[in-house]
Amino acid sequence: MKRVNDQPSKIILSTESFSPLELQNLCSLLEEKFLLEFKIDKAKRLVIYNKMQIHYFLKLVQPYLVSCMYRKTILKSSICNVTNPKRTTIYLPIKLTSPTKQIHEALTLLKEKINILSDETKYVDLYCSVLRNLDIRKHTNFSYQVTLQPNIITDILKCRSLTGLKVSEIVHWCFLK
């Protein structure tokens, strides 16, 4: 795993000795069985760049790692305490009539959703059924300027560190009951 600013930026699986056909078959198998979209780089290695897929992959393999490989997992990053409200733009594939109110109402579910993420089995099921489809680039989006309170920002940062989701994707997930 390659890190940038103590955050995972890509997963690399060394497959240099595999034939091109074996690489394609392995990519197909990983996508079919685990919904992971590996790319093949110039060095004939399998690579994941998508942050959400990186977090999902690490959740899948963590129970099977030997202790000397723990350095390859995501370290529990410290979430700094946020003390001031922050104005930000949220992009959603949903047309809202009262954006600030509706977004804040949706975000009341975030603590509950973070608790679900701590359970390995529920996380894998959640990824397969919901999280992998939250890519905001795949939708026509509406933008909303909102001010988020410090406690909500902290929860968003926790969720982001557990999933790799972007802020808008986290908010979108909260709208999905």
PyMOL commands that set and color helices and strands:
alter all, ss='L'
color gray80, all
select helices_A, chain A and resi 20-34+51-64+67-72+99-107+110-117+120-129+131-133+136-138+150-163+167-175
alter helices_A, ss='H'
color red, helices_A
select strands_A, chain A and resi 2-4+7-13+39-40+46-48+86-92+142-148
alter strands_A, ss='S'
color yellow, strands_A
deselect
rebuild
show_as cartoon
